[in-house]
Structures are given as structure tokens and as C-alpha cells.
Amino acid sequence: MMQKAIDAHFHIWRQQDQPWLRGPMVPRIFGRYEPIRRDYPIEEFLADQQGSGVEKAVYVQTNWAKQDFEKEVAFLQTTANETGWPHAIVGYADMTVDDVRHQIDRLVKYKLLHGVRMQLHWHETPAFRFAASADQVVNPKVRANVARLKDYGLSFDLQLFPAQMKDGLTLVGENPETNFILTHAGMLIDMSEETTQAWKAGLRTLSAAPNLYAKLSGLGTFVHRNDPALIAYIVDNAIDILGSDRLMFGSNFPIEKLWTSHAELIKAHREAVARHGAAAEADIFWNTAEKVYRPV
């Protein structure tokens, strides 16, 4: 019997709402993206993941125009009301403003809003960076605003490269009442010895914070393919460093649809996790996401 699963990281969108899907092509971390410069509705996602064992899914923000942060969550809540999917929403809030509570107060009226994300990853390679600077993760305004999330019971999706993880530990460590989810398992960009060692060291650094979880999502981001060997390598090391009870699966669809199917993607993840036993499978495909995101 197929292990039931929560897809803890997926997207749907309307092209009209996505600035990066209109106009000139903008360099993206996942390469060229012509096939997804279009609407990707919930109906297509459900068709893509049919037969995968996915019973619940968590939507993660997709960089609508900043001023439309509430419009995005409203769209997702309406979609859920009409179709039953998604089961939790991670919206956007600008952590660089003086007081993010003005934004959060507008978002929490949507019952499926369980977390927020502002992408803070920065890299020497311009096409890989998103944040204004490498140390934006410990910017005083960011720290003050993240500290306010505990009052709302919201989680924070933390997207960083390994070189930022020491600063990441500062942010996570000073907010023990908030759950942080490391996006894309810490963004391993290649398999060179220097890079893999830095990535493992970064995970060890963050592992010191018990409120830090990691998402096995977007693992094809830098190689632009579904690579079972790479997935197994990341799974093996993430379990060794963090433990399966701090890990969760996410498809990152439709980004990964650029090079693979949902069926092949989840198959590669299931095979990598299966080597670690039934308890790890239950954690990664259900328990951790159920605990952290509380999908309904």
C-alpha cells in the first residue's frame, strides 16, 4: 500500500498576477521557464499528482507583486473553499518594513494561513541571489518582525544558502517559539567537495536549534533534472544530521515540472527515504509536515 503523503511545498498561479511570468524573461535560479509562463491552476496540480499518495498539500507563496500580498492569500483561500485544496497556506510578508504586524493582521483572517515566507537567500552568483545582501537574515528590522510571528502562531519558511546558515542560526535561535522550515534542504548547488562540505556544515550549524525543520523540495533546482542519486545523497545526509522527524517532502511543482513528472519525482524521493525504514517514511511524507504546517 502506497505511503500517504503531504506535499509540503507546491505552487499554483495565474500568470496575470506574477510579474516574473510576464514581459521579458528574468534570470531564475531554476533556468529557463518558458513552459510555465502560463496559468497553473489547482486542477492541473491535482492531475499532475494523481496516484502519488498525496492527500494534503501546502501552498507556498510565489512572489506576486509585493502590494498584492493579501490578494495572493485570498486567491488561495477561495481556491481551497471551492476545491478542498490546498490544506494550508504560506503567504508573503515583507520582513524589512518597520512593523510587519500591519500586513499579518490582514492575512490571518484567512483561516488556512499558517505561515509566511520572505526569501532571504543570497549568493555570489547573481542569478542565484534573491535577498538584498547576504546578511539580510539578521537585519534588525527582519529580526524584529520575525520575532512577532510567535504572537500569531505562524511559522517562517527560511530560504538560505550554506554560507548564511550561521546568521540563520541567530535568527532561529532567538525565536524558540516559532517553527522555521529550511527551504529546499539548504540549497545544495553542486556536488564538488567544497560545496558539499559547506552544505553539511551549514545543516549541522542549524541543527542546534530544535525549532528548525527542513524541506526536501526543489532538489532539481540547480541540476535542472530529476536526479535520484542526488536526491538520495541529500536525504541520507539530512537524516544523518537532522533526523527524519525534522524533515518533510515537497514537490516544488510546477517548477520541477520543467524537467520531470510528479510521479517520477515522488518515486525518487520514496526510494531514497525507504532505505531508512518505515518510521522515516512516516516522518518525511506525513508526520513532520502535519506537525509543523497543521494542514486541515
Buried (B, 14 or more C-beta within 10 A) or exposed (E): EEBEBBBBBBBBBBEEBBEBBEEEEEEEBBBEBEEBBEBBBBEBBBEBBEEBBBEBBBBBBBBBEEEBBBEBBBBBBEBBEEEEBBBBBBBBBBBBBEEBBEBBEBBBEBEBBBBBBBBBBBBEEEEBBBBEEBBBBBBEBBBEBBBBBEEBEBBBBBBBBBBBBBBBBBBBBEBEEBBBBBBBBBBBBEBEEEBBEBBBBBBBBBBEBEBBBBBBBBBBBBBBEBBBEBBBBBBBBBBEBBEBBBBBBBBBBBBBBBBBBBEEBBBBBBEBBEEBEEEBBBBBBBBBBBBBBBBE
